[in-house]
Amino acid sequence: MAPGPVFVPPEQWRHLLRATLRECSYLPDPIARGYMRDHVRERYRHHASKYRSPASIPVPKQFSLRRAARHTLSLLQRANEGYLRPLEKVMLLSYGRIGKRRHELLEPLLMPEVPPDSEAVAKMMQQPSTFEDGWQPPSIVVDLLKSQQKNGIIGKYGIRPQVKTLMPKIPAENSWGRPLAVSRRRNIRKRWYAAALDSLLPPLPEEEARLLQDLISGVQPWAPVKRRKGITQPETTQALDAKFLVQGPQKGHTFGAFANGRPHNITRRFMRRVWERLSCMIPRMETIGPGKAHFEWGTPSRTRREMLTVDKDQASVLFAGVDSDGKIQNEHHRASEH
C-alpha cells in the first residue's frame, strides 16, 4: 500500500513541539513544569516511533493529532497568561488528580500483598475469585473511600464523581421475583468497583507532597518564571494599507478577550491559593497495619479557626452582660444575680 499524502508538514510538527515545550518551561509550578515537559515529549515520541514517516500516517489521524497538539499548546498558553481554569487543569494533571498520572499513582495501592508463608498462600487460594459471591474489595480502597466521603470539600469541588456506598447494593430478587443470576451479581460488583476506582484520589509521593507544603508555607522559595520576549517586526505602511482595504477599519478596545474569564497576575499570593485548593484534594497516607491505612486531608486557610487563649481576669470583662447562651442580659436579671 502506497503512503498517503502528507497533510501536516514536518515543519509544523516541529513548530508545535518547540512552542509547547517553551510554554511548559513558563509554568509557575515546579512539579507542573517537569511533568508537562515529560508528558509532551512522551506523546510526541510515541507517535514518532509508531509511524516511520509522516506520509505513513492516515490523513484523518494527522488531523486529530494536530488538533490535540494545538489544544495542549492553547491550554498551556492560557495557563501561563493567568487564566484560572486552564491553570487548575494543568495542576490537576500534574499532581495526579485527573488524567494518566492518577492511574499511575493508583497502581501501588491496588497491588496485591505478597503472602509471607505457605499458610498465607493456602488461605489466599481459598478466597473467592474477583467479583464472585463473597468477594471483598481491597481494604485500603474502602479506607480511602470512607475518608473521601467524610471530606466534604472533595464533593464541593466536583473533581471526581463520588460513589455513595462502600459496597455494591445487590437485590435479592429480580423484577420477576426470582433469585438474581450469578452473572448479574458479578456485573453489579464489577460496575461498582470500576466507579469506586474512578472516584479515588490517590496520595502523592512523599517528596512531592513535602514540596507542595513548603510552597504553601513559604519555606520553598518561589518566583515567577521570566518569559523570553519574541522578536517584533514593525509592519510597513503598505501592509497596513492592504489590511485596511481587505478587512476595513478595526475595532477599538473590547472585552472579547475576557469572554472565557479574566486573566490574573501570577503572584505568590495567587499561586498560594491555587496550591491550598490543590492540597485539599491530596490525602496524606499513614499505614496503620497490613492492608490498613489512615488518610488526612488539607483544609483551606479560610476555614481554619485559630484558638486564642484568654486569661480568666479578661474573660469576665469580655463577656460581661452575656449569659451562657450568648444572649444579652437585661438590667433586672443582672441586678438579681448581684
C-alpha positions as CSV (number, residue, x, y, z in Angstrom):
1,M,0.0,0.0,0.0
2,A,1.5,3.3,-1.1
3,P,1.9,6.0,1.6
4,G,-0.9,8.6,1.7
5,P,-0.4,12.3,1.2
6,V,1.3,14.4,3.9
7,F,-1.5,16.6,5.4
8,V,0.7,18.2,8.1
9,P,4.3,19.1,7.0
10,P,7.1,18.2,9.4
11,E,8.0,21.8,9.9
12,Q,4.6,22.4,11.5
13,W,5.1,19.5,13.9
14,R,8.5,20.9,14.9
15,H,7.0,24.3,15.5
16,L,4.2,22.9,17.7
17,L,6.6,20.8,19.7
18,R,9.0,23.7,20.4
19,A,6.2,26.1,21.2
20,T,4.6,23.5,23.6
21,L,7.9,22.8,25.4
22,R,8.6,26.5,25.7
23,E,5.2,27.0,27.4
24,C,6.0,24.1,29.7
25,S,9.1,25.9,30.9
26,Y,7.0,29.0,31.8
27,L,4.6,27.2,34.1
28,P,4.6,28.7,37.6
29,D,4.7,25.4,39.5
30,P,7.9,23.3,39.6
31,I,6.1,19.9,39.6
32,A,3.9,21.0,36.7
33,R,6.9,22.2,34.7
34,G,8.6,18.8,35.0
35,Y,5.5,16.6,34.5
36,M,4.1,18.5,31.5
37,R,7.5,18.6,29.8
38,D,8.0,14.8,30.1
39,H,4.3,14.2,29.1
40,V,4.6,16.2,25.9
41,R,7.9,14.6,25.0
42,E,6.5,11.1,25.6
43,R,3.4,11.7,23.5
44,Y,5.5,13.1,20.5
45,R,8.0,10.2,20.8
46,H,5.2,7.6,21.0
47,H,3.7,8.7,17.7
48,A,7.1,9.3,16.1
49,S,8.1,5.7,16.8
50,K,4.7,4.3,15.9
51,Y,4.8,5.7,12.3
52,R,8.0,5.5,10.3
53,S,7.3,8.7,8.3
54,P,4.7,11.5,8.2
55,A,3.4,10.1,4.9
56,S,2.5,6.8,6.5
57,I,0.1,8.5,9.0
58,P,-3.5,8.4,7.7
59,V,-4.9,11.9,6.9
60,P,-7.7,11.7,9.5
61,K,-5.2,10.7,12.1
62,Q,-2.9,13.6,11.2
63,F,-5.8,15.9,11.6
64,S,-6.8,14.6,15.0
65,L,-3.2,14.6,16.2
66,R,-2.6,18.2,15.1
67,R,-5.9,19.3,16.8
68,A,-4.8,17.6,20.0
69,A,-1.4,19.3,19.8
70,R,-2.9,22.7,19.3
71,H,-5.3,22.1,22.2
72,T,-2.4,21.3,24.5
73,L,-0.5,24.3,23.4
74,S,-3.5,26.6,23.8
75,L,-4.1,25.1,27.3
76,L,-0.6,25.9,28.4
77,Q,-0.6,29.3,26.9
78,R,-3.8,30.3,28.7
79,A,-2.5,28.8,31.9
80,N,0.7,30.9,31.7
81,E,-1.4,34.0,30.9
82,G,-3.1,33.7,34.3
83,Y,-6.5,32.1,33.4
84,L,-7.6,30.2,36.4
85,R,-9.4,27.2,34.9
86,P,-6.6,26.3,32.4
87,L,-4.1,26.7,35.2
88,E,-6.1,24.5,37.6
89,K,-6.4,21.8,34.9
90,V,-2.7,21.8,34.3
91,M,-2.1,21.5,38.1
92,L,-4.7,18.7,38.4
93,L,-3.0,16.8,35.6
94,S,0.5,17.3,37.1
95,Y,-0.5,16.3,40.6
96,G,-2.4,13.2,39.5
97,R,-5.9,14.3,40.4
98,I,-7.1,13.7,36.8
99,G,-5.6,12.1,33.7
100,K,-3.0,9.4,33.2
101,R,-0.9,10.1,36.3
102,R,-3.9,9.5,38.6
103,H,-3.9,5.9,37.2
104,E,-0.2,5.6,37.7
105,L,-0.5,6.7,41.4
106,L,-3.3,4.2,42.0
107,E,-1.3,1.2,40.9
108,P,0.8,0.9,44.1
109,L,-2.4,0.9,46.2
110,L,-4.1,-1.8,44.1
111,M,-1.1,-4.2,44.1
112,P,-2.0,-7.4,46.0
113,E,0.0,-8.2,49.1
114,V,2.7,-10.9,48.8
115,P,1.9,-13.8,51.2
116,P,4.7,-14.3,53.7
117,D,4.4,-18.1,54.1
118,S,2.7,-21.2,52.7
119,E,-0.1,-20.9,55.1
120,A,-1.0,-17.4,53.8
121,V,-0.8,-18.8,50.3
122,A,-3.2,-21.6,51.1
123,K,-5.6,-19.1,52.7
124,M,-5.4,-16.8,49.7
125,M,-6.2,-19.7,47.3
126,Q,-9.4,-20.4,49.3
127,Q,-10.7,-16.9,48.8
128,P,-13.4,-16.4,46.1
129,S,-12.5,-15.1,42.7
130,T,-12.8,-11.5,41.8
131,F,-16.4,-10.2,41.7
132,E,-17.8,-13.6,42.7
133,D,-20.0,-14.2,45.7
134,G,-18.1,-13.5,48.9
135,W,-15.6,-11.2,47.2
136,Q,-14.4,-8.1,49.2
137,P,-12.7,-5.1,47.7
138,P,-9.2,-4.2,49.0
139,S,-9.4,-2.8,52.5
140,I,-7.2,0.2,51.5
141,V,-9.6,1.1,48.8
142,V,-12.5,1.1,51.3
143,D,-10.5,3.2,53.8
144,L,-9.8,5.8,51.1
145,L,-13.5,5.8,50.0
146,K,-14.5,6.4,53.7
147,S,-12.0,9.2,54.0
148,Q,-13.2,10.9,50.8
149,Q,-16.9,10.6,51.9
150,K,-16.1,12.3,55.2
151,N,-14.3,15.1,53.4
152,G,-17.0,17.5,52.1
153,I,-14.5,19.7,50.2
154,I,-14.0,17.0,47.6
155,G,-17.7,16.9,46.8
156,K,-17.8,20.7,46.7
157,Y,-15.0,20.9,44.1
158,G,-16.5,18.2,42.0
159,I,-13.2,16.9,40.6
160,R,-14.1,13.2,40.6
161,P,-17.6,11.6,40.6
162,Q,-18.1,10.1,44.1
163,V,-19.8,6.8,44.9
164,K,-22.4,6.8,47.6
165,T,-22.0,3.4,49.1
166,L,-18.9,1.5,50.3
167,M,-20.3,-1.8,49.0
168,P,-22.4,-2.6,45.9
169,K,-26.1,-2.9,46.6
170,I,-27.3,-6.3,45.1
171,P,-31.0,-7.0,45.2
172,A,-32.0,-10.5,46.4
173,E,-34.6,-10.9,43.6
174,N,-35.1,-9.6,40.0
175,S,-38.1,-8.0,38.6
176,W,-39.9,-11.4,38.2
177,G,-39.4,-12.3,41.8
178,R,-36.7,-14.9,41.1
179,P,-33.2,-15.1,42.6
180,L,-30.8,-12.8,40.9
181,A,-28.5,-14.6,38.5
182,V,-24.8,-15.1,39.3
183,S,-23.7,-13.2,36.2
184,R,-25.9,-10.3,37.2
185,R,-24.4,-10.2,40.7
186,R,-21.0,-10.3,39.2
187,N,-21.6,-7.5,36.8
188,I,-23.1,-5.3,39.6
189,R,-19.9,-5.7,41.7
190,K,-17.7,-5.1,38.6
191,R,-19.5,-1.8,37.7
192,W,-19.4,-0.6,41.3
193,Y,-15.7,-1.4,41.6
194,A,-15.0,0.5,38.4
195,A,-16.9,3.5,39.7
196,A,-15.1,3.3,43.0
197,L,-11.7,3.3,41.3
198,D,-12.8,6.2,39.1
199,S,-13.6,8.3,42.2
200,L,-10.4,7.7,44.1
201,L,-7.8,10.5,44.7
202,P,-4.5,8.7,45.4
203,P,-1.8,10.2,47.6
204,L,1.3,11.8,46.2
205,P,4.9,10.6,46.6
206,E,6.4,11.9,49.9
207,E,8.9,14.2,48.1
208,E,6.2,16.0,46.1
209,A,3.8,16.2,49.0
210,R,6.5,17.8,51.1
211,L,7.4,20.2,48.3
212,L,3.8,21.3,48.0
213,Q,3.6,22.0,51.7
214,D,6.8,24.0,51.5
215,L,5.5,26.1,48.7
216,I,2.3,26.9,50.7
217,S,4.2,27.8,53.8
218,G,6.9,29.8,52.1
219,V,9.8,27.5,53.1
220,Q,10.5,26.8,49.4
221,P,11.4,30.0,47.6
222,W,9.3,30.8,44.6
223,A,9.4,33.5,41.9
224,P,7.6,33.8,38.6
225,V,9.4,32.5,35.6
226,K,10.7,35.2,33.3
227,R,9.3,34.9,29.8
228,R,11.5,35.4,26.7
229,K,10.3,38.3,24.6
230,G,9.5,37.4,21.0
231,I,11.0,39.3,18.1
232,T,8.7,42.0,16.9
233,Q,8.8,43.2,13.4
234,P,7.1,46.6,12.7
235,E,4.5,46.5,10.0
236,T,5.1,48.6,6.9
237,T,2.7,51.2,5.7
238,Q,1.9,49.2,2.7
239,A,0.9,46.2,4.8
240,L,-1.3,48.4,7.0
241,D,-3.0,49.8,3.9
242,A,-3.6,46.3,2.5
243,K,-5.1,45.1,5.8
244,F,-7.3,48.2,5.9
245,L,-8.5,47.6,2.4
246,V,-9.3,43.9,2.9
247,Q,-10.7,43.9,6.5
248,G,-11.8,47.5,6.9
249,P,-11.4,49.6,10.0
250,Q,-10.6,47.7,13.1
251,K,-12.5,47.8,16.4
252,G,-11.2,49.6,19.4
253,H,-10.9,48.2,22.9
254,T,-13.4,45.4,23.6
255,F,-14.0,42.8,26.2
256,G,-13.8,39.9,23.8
257,A,-10.6,38.7,25.3
258,F,-12.3,38.3,28.7
259,A,-15.3,36.2,27.4
260,N,-13.8,33.0,28.9
261,G,-12.5,34.5,32.2
262,R,-10.2,37.2,33.3
263,P,-6.5,36.6,33.4
264,H,-4.8,37.0,36.8
265,N,-1.3,38.3,37.5
266,I,0.6,35.2,38.6
267,T,1.9,36.3,42.0
268,R,2.8,34.3,45.1
269,R,-0.5,35.2,46.7
270,F,-2.4,33.9,43.7
271,M,-0.4,30.7,43.5
272,R,-0.7,30.1,47.2
273,R,-4.5,30.0,46.8
274,V,-4.1,27.5,43.9
275,W,-1.8,25.3,46.0
276,E,-4.1,25.4,49.0
277,R,-7.1,24.4,46.9
278,L,-5.0,21.6,45.4
279,S,-3.8,20.4,48.8
280,C,-7.4,19.8,49.9
281,M,-7.6,17.1,47.2
282,I,-4.4,15.3,48.1
283,P,-4.5,12.7,51.0
284,R,-1.6,12.0,53.3
285,M,-1.5,8.3,53.9
286,E,-0.3,6.7,57.2
287,T,-0.1,2.9,57.3
288,I,-1.6,1.5,60.5
289,G,-1.4,-2.2,59.7
290,P,-1.3,-4.8,56.9
291,G,-3.7,-3.5,54.2
292,K,-4.9,-0.7,56.5
293,A,-4.2,3.0,56.2
294,H,-5.3,6.3,57.7
295,F,-5.8,9.3,55.4
296,E,-5.7,13.0,56.3
297,W,-6.7,15.9,54.0
298,G,-5.7,19.5,53.9
299,T,-8.1,22.3,54.8
300,P,-8.4,25.7,53.2
301,S,-6.9,28.6,55.1
302,R,-10.2,30.4,55.1
303,T,-11.9,27.6,57.1
304,R,-9.2,27.3,59.7
305,R,-10.1,28.5,63.2
306,E,-7.2,29.7,65.4
307,M,-7.8,29.0,69.0
308,L,-7.0,32.0,71.2
309,T,-6.4,31.8,75.0
310,V,-7.9,34.4,77.2
311,D,-7.0,35.0,80.9
312,K,-9.6,34.4,83.5
313,D,-9.5,38.1,84.6
314,Q,-10.1,39.3,81.0
315,A,-12.9,36.8,80.4
316,S,-15.2,38.4,83.0
317,V,-14.7,41.7,81.3
318,L,-15.1,40.4,77.7
319,F,-18.3,38.5,78.5
320,A,-19.9,40.9,81.0
321,G,-23.7,41.2,80.5
322,V,-23.9,38.0,78.4
323,D,-25.3,34.7,79.7
324,S,-24.1,31.2,78.9
325,D,-26.1,31.0,75.7
326,G,-24.6,34.3,74.4
327,K,-27.7,36.4,75.0
328,I,-27.5,39.9,76.4
329,Q,-29.0,40.0,79.9
330,N,-31.4,42.8,80.9
331,E,-30.8,45.1,83.9
332,H,-33.4,43.3,86.1
333,H,-31.7,39.9,85.6
334,R,-28.2,41.3,86.3
335,A,-29.4,43.0,89.5
336,S,-31.0,39.8,90.7
337,E,-27.7,37.9,90.2
338,H,-25.9,40.5,92.3
